[in-house]
Amino acid sequence: MAQHTIPIVDLTDYTNGNPSTKENFIKAIGTAYEEFGFVSVKNHGIPDQVVNEYYRKVEEFFTLPTTEKLKYEIQELAGQRGYTSFGREHAKGSEAPDLKEFWQMGQIVEDNDPIKSQYPDNVKVKEIDSFNELGVSLYKAFEKTGNIMLQAIANYLKIDENYFDKHVHNGNSILRAIHYPPISSEPASAIRAEQHEDINLITLLVGASAEGLQLLDKNNEWLPITAPEGCIIVNVGDMLQRLTNNKLSSTTHRVVNPRRELWHTHRYSIPFFMHPRSEMDLSCLESCISKEHPLAYEPITAGEYLTERLIEIGLLTK
C-alpha cells in the first residue's frame, strides 16, 4: 500500500508569523483534526540531536538482557514509570497482547507545586550513560511544543488561547520509548500495536525506525501514513475529543506487522502523550454543544478517565 502524507503545517507560522499566517495555521490544524485527527508539523522546535541521541540510548536499553530490564519493571506503577515487559499491554477491547515492550518516564516537577506528591518518581537506568538526562531534555522539548499546539487548538475552538496552560502545567504527561522486536514465528492474532485511540489530549510522535503506522479514515479504510523528514506527527487523543464533543477526532490507528521478509527487523518509536493535571474537568465545552451536536459524554475528570482506560488496556487492576 502506498504511504499517505497527512496535512503538513509549519509551527513557525504560528509562533513567528504575521496575523494572516497565524490564522492560516489555526485553520489548517483545525481542518486536519476534524478530518484526519492527525497532522504533520515541521519546524517544531524539538532538537534533532537530542532525538537522535535518545533513540541510540533507547536501543541500547532494549538490547540489555531481559533479567536486567525486569529490574526496572515495577508492577504497582501500572506501566506509568520504568519498564513494561513484552506482551503486557493490549488495546481496549482486544484480548491479544501487543507485540511490544516499552519504557516510560513522567513529569519532572521543579517549582514546589504540591502536585508532585501525586506523581511517582521516575525510574533511573544505571547501565547507560546519559539515558536519564536525555530523556528529561526530550520530555521538556516535547512539552514546550505541545503547549504551543494546544494554544493553537484553543484558538481554533474560539476559546481563550491560554485555556489549556493551567491544565497542562505540571500535567501527567508521559514520554514513552517503544521497542517492537523481530517477529520469530507466526503471530497467533496480534499485531505490533492493535487498533486503538490515544487516551490523552494530544500525542506528539517524533520519527520511527520503520514503517507500520496506519490510521482508519472516515471511509473505514486503513491508510499507511508517514511524516516527511524533519516533521513530527501530532494527533488528537480521547480527552480532547471528549472535551470538544467529538468536534476534533481521536482517530483509530495501529502499527501493523512488517512483510514476512522483514520479520527479522526491529522497530523503535518515541511518542509523547500529553496529559493534563488529574483534576481537569473534561466536561464538553459549551461552544461545542448544539442541536446538531448534542452532548455526547457525561462529566468526568482527567484522572478518573485515565484510571478507567489503564484498567481497560491491562496496565491497572480494579
For each residue, the residues with C-beta under 8 A, 3 or more apart:
1: 222 224
2: 224
3: 211 224 225 226
4: 223 224 225 226
5: 8 40 225 226 227 228
6: 32 36 38 39 40 215 225 227 233
7: 28 31 32 36 39 40
8: 5 39 40 41 42 228 231
9: 13 25 28 29 32 39 40 41 42
10: 13 25 41 42 43
11: 14 15 25 41 42 43 44 45 145 148 149
12: 15 16 17 43
13: 9 10 16 17 21 22 24 25
14: 11 17 21 22 25 26 148 152
15: 11 12 148
16: 12 13
17: 12 13 14 20 21 22 25
18: 21 22
19: 22 23
20: 17 23 24
21: 13 14 17 18 24 25
22: 13 14 17 18 19 25 26
23: 19 20 26 27
24: 13 20 21 27 28
25: 9 10 11 13 14 17 21 22 28 29 152
26: 14 22 23 29 30 152 155 156
27: 23 24 30 31 156
28: 7 9 24 25 31 32 39
29: 9 25 26 32 33 39 149 152 153 156
30: 26 27 33 34 153 156 157 248
31: 7 27 28 34 35
32: 6 7 9 28 29 35 36 38 39
33: 29 30 36 37 38 39 153 156 236 248 249
34: 30 31 247 248 249
35: 31 32 218 249
36: 6 7 32 33 39 215 217 249 251
37: 33 215 235 236 248 249 250 251
38: 6 32 33 215 225 233 234 235 236 251 253
39: 6 7 8 9 28 29 32 33 36 233 234 235
40: 5 6 7 8 9 227 228 231 232 233 234
41: 8 9 10 11 44 145 149 231 232 233 234
42: 8 9 10 11 228 230 231
43: 10 11 12
44: 11 41 145 231 232
45: 11 141 144 145 148
46: 50 51 138 141 142 145 204 206 232
47: 50 51 137 141
48: 51 52 230
49: 52 53
50: 46 47 53 54 134 137 138 141
51: 46 47 48 54 55 138 206 207 270
52: 48 49 55 56
53: 49 50 56 57 130 134
54: 50 51 57 58 134 135 137 138 177 270
55: 51 52 58 59 207 209 268 270
56: 52 53 59 60
57: 53 54 60 61 128 130 131 134
58: 54 55 61 62 103 131 177 179 268 270
59: 55 56 62 63 179 266 268
60: 56 57 63 64 128 131
61: 57 58 64 69 103 125 127 128 131 177
62: 58 59 69 101 103 179 181 268
63: 59 60
64: 60 61 68 69 127
65: 68 69
66: 69 70 85
67: 70 71
68: 64 65 71 127
69: 61 62 64 65 66 72 73 83 85 101
70: 66 67 73 83 85
71: 67 68
72: 69 82 83 103 123 125
73: 69 70 82 83 84 85
74: 77 81 82 123
75: 78
76:
77: 74 80 81 82 120 123
78: 75 310 315 316
79: 84 88 89 102 104 310 315
80: 77 104 106 120 174 310 315
81: 74 77 104 105 106 120 121 122 123
82: 72 73 74 77 103 104 122 123
83: 69 70 72 73 101 102 103 123
84: 73 79 88 89 101 102 103 104 315
85: 66 69 70 73 88 101
86: 99 100 101 181
87: 97 98 99 101
88: 79 84 85 97 101 314 315
89: 79 84 97 98 100 102 313 314 315
90: 94 95 96 97 98 194 313 314
91: 94 98 193 194 195 196 313
92: 196 197 309 312 313
93: 312
94: 90 91 190 194 195
95: 90 189
96: 90 188 189 190 194
97: 87 88 89 90 190 314
98: 87 89 90 91 190 191 192 193 194
99: 86 87 180 181 183 187 190 191 192 193 257
100: 86 89 178 179 180 181 192 193
101: 62 69 83 84 85 86 87 88 178 179 181
102: 79 83 84 89 176 177 178 179
103: 58 61 62 72 82 83 84 176 177
104: 79 80 81 82 84 174 175 176 177
105: 81 122 123 135 136 139 174 175
106: 80 81 119 120 122 172 173 174 175
107: 119 170 171 172 173
108: 122 136 139 140
109: 112 113 115 116 119 170
110:
111: 170
112: 109 116
113: 109 116 169 170
114: 117
115: 109 118 119 170 277
116: 109 112 113 119 170
117: 114
118: 115 172 278
119: 106 107 109 115 116 172
120: 77 80 81 106
121: 81
122: 81 82 105 106 108 132 135
123: 72 74 77 81 82 83 105
124: 132
125: 61 72 128 131 132
126:
127: 61 64 68
128: 57 60 61 125 131
129:
130: 53 57 133 134
131: 57 58 60 61 125 128 134 135
132: 122 124 125 135 136
133: 130 136 137
134: 50 53 54 57 130 131 137 138
135: 54 105 122 131 132 138 139 175
136: 105 108 132 133 139 140
137: 47 50 54 133 134 140 141
138: 46 50 51 54 134 135 141 142 175 270 272
139: 105 108 135 136 142 143 173 175 272
140: 108 136 137 143 144
141: 45 46 47 50 137 138 144 145
142: 46 138 139 145 146 173 175 204 206 272 274
143: 139 140 146 147 168 173 272 274
144: 45 140 141 147 148
145: 11 41 44 45 46 141 142 148 149 204 232
146: 142 143 149 150 168 173 202 204 234 272 274
147: 143 144 150 151 164 165 168
148: 11 14 15 45 144 145 151 152
149: 11 29 41 145 146 152 153 202 204 234
150: 146 147 153 154 164 165 168 201 202 274
151: 147 148 154 155 161 162 164 165
152: 14 25 26 29 148 149 155 156
153: 29 30 33 149 150 156 157 164 202 240 248
154: 150 151 157 159 160 161 162 163 164
155: 26 151 152 158 161
156: 26 27 29 30 33 152 153
157: 30 153 154 163 244 247 285 287 288
158: 155 287
159: 154 163 285 287
160: 154 163
161: 151 154 155
162: 151 154 165 166
163: 154 157 159 160 167
164: 147 150 151 153 154 167 168 201 276
165: 147 150 151 162 168 169
166: 162 169
167: 163 164 171 276 277 280 302
168: 143 146 147 150 164 165 171 173 201 274 275 276 277
169: 113 165 166 277
170: 107 109 111 113 115 116 277
171: 107 167 168 274 275 276 277
172: 106 107 118 119 275 276 277 278 302 303 306
173: 106 107 139 142 143 146 168 200 272 273 274 275
174: 80 104 105 106 200 272 273 275
175: 104 105 106 135 138 139 142 270 272 273
176: 102 103 104 270 271 272 273
177: 54 58 61 102 103 104 268 269 270
178: 100 101 102 193 267 268 269 270 271
179: 58 59 62 100 101 102 266 267 268
180: 99 100 192 193 212 255 266 267 268 269
181: 62 86 99 100 101 266
182: 263 264 265 266
183: 99 187 257 258 263
184: 263
185:
186:
187: 99 183 190 191 257
188: 96
189: 95 96
190: 94 96 97 98 99 187 194
191: 98 99 187 194 254 255 256 257
192: 98 99 100 180 212 255 256 257 267
193: 91 98 99 100 178 180 196 254 255
194: 90 91 94 96 98 190 191 254
195: 91 94 216 252 253 254
196: 91 92 193 252 253 254 313
197: 92 237 238 241 250 251 252 253
198: 203 235 236 237 238 250 273
199: 237 238 239 273 275 305 306 309
200: 173 174 203 237 238 239 240 273 274 275
201: 150 164 168 237 239 240 243 274 275 276
202: 146 149 150 153 234 235 236 237 240 274
203: 198 200 233 234 235 237 271 272 273 274
204: 46 142 145 146 149 232 233 234 271 272 274
205: 208 227 232 233 234 235 269 270 271 272
206: 46 51 142 232 270 272
207: 51 55 227 232 269 270
208: 205 211 212 213 267 268 269
209: 55 266 267 268 269
210: 258 262 265 266 267
211: 3 208 224 226 258
212: 180 192 208 255 256 257 258 267
213: 208 224 225 226 233 253 254 255
214: 222 223 224 225 253 254 255 256
215: 6 36 37 38 222 223 225 251 252 253
216: 195 220 221 222 223 251 252 253 254
217: 36 220 221 222 223 251
218: 35
219:
220: 216 217
221: 216 217
222: 1 214 215 216 217 254
223: 4 214 215 216 217
224: 1 2 3 4 211 213 214
225: 3 4 5 6 38 213 214 215 233
226: 3 4 5 211 213
227: 5 6 40 205 207 231 232 233
228: 5 8 40 42 231
229:
230: 42 48
231: 8 40 41 42 44 227 228
232: 40 41 44 46 145 204 205 206 207 227
233: 6 38 39 40 41 203 204 205 213 225 227
234: 38 39 40 41 146 149 202 203 204 205
235: 37 38 39 198 202 203 205 250 251 253
236: 33 37 38 198 202 240 241 248 249 250 251
237: 197 198 199 200 201 202 203 240 241 250 273 274
238: 197 198 199 200 241 242 250 305 309
239: 199 200 201 242 243 275 276 282 302 305
240: 153 200 201 202 236 237 243 244 248 250
241: 197 236 237 238 244 246 248 249 250
242: 238 239 245 282 284 296 297 300 305
243: 201 239 240 282 283 284 285 288
244: 157 240 241 247 248 284 285 288
245: 242 284 285 288 289 293 295 296 297
246: 241 249 293 296
247: 34 157 244 288 293
248: 30 33 34 37 153 236 240 241 244
249: 33 34 35 36 37 236 241 246
250: 37 197 198 235 236 237 238 240 241
251: 36 37 38 197 215 216 217 235 236
252: 195 196 197 215 216
253: 38 195 196 197 213 214 215 216 235
254: 191 193 194 195 196 213 214 216 222
255: 180 191 192 193 212 213 214 267 269
256: 191 192 212 214
257: 99 183 187 191 192 212 263
258: 183 210 211 212 262 263 265 267
259: 262 263
260: 263
261:
262: 210 258 259 265
263: 182 183 184 257 258 259 260
264: 182
265: 182 210 258 262
266: 59 179 180 181 182 209 210
267: 178 179 180 192 208 209 210 212 255 258
268: 55 58 59 62 177 178 179 180 208 209
269: 177 178 180 205 207 208 209 255
270: 51 54 55 58 138 175 176 177 178 205 206 207
271: 176 178 203 204 205
272: 138 139 142 143 146 173 174 175 176 203 204 205 206
273: 173 174 175 176 198 199 200 203 237
274: 142 143 146 150 168 171 173 200 201 202 203 204 237
275: 168 171 172 173 174 199 200 201 239 302 306
276: 164 167 168 171 172 201 239 280 302
277: 115 167 168 169 170 171 172 280 302
278: 118 172 301 302 303 306
279: 301 302 303
280: 167 276 277 301 302
281: 299 301
282: 239 242 243 297 299 300 301 302 305
283: 243 297 299 300
284: 242 243 244 245 288 289 295 296 297
285: 157 159 243 244 245 288 289
286: 289
287: 157 158 159
288: 157 243 244 245 247 284 285 293
289: 245 284 285 286 293 294 295
290: 293 294
291: 294
292:
293: 245 246 247 288 289 290 296
294: 289 290 291
295: 245 284 289
296: 242 245 246 284 293
297: 242 245 282 283 284 300
298:
299: 281 282 283
300: 242 282 283 297 304 305
301: 278 279 280 281 282 304 305
302: 167 172 239 275 276 277 278 279 280 282 305 306
303: 172 278 279 306 307
304: 300 301 307 308
305: 199 238 239 242 282 300 301 302 308 309
306: 172 199 275 278 302 303 309 310
307: 303 304 310 311 316
308: 304 305 311 312
309: 92 199 238 305 306 312 313
310: 78 79 80 306 307 313 315 316
311: 307 308 314 315 316 317 318
312: 92 93 308 309
313: 89 90 91 92 196 309 310
314: 88 89 90 97 311
315: 78 79 80 84 88 89 310 311
316: 78 307 310 311
317: 311
318: 311
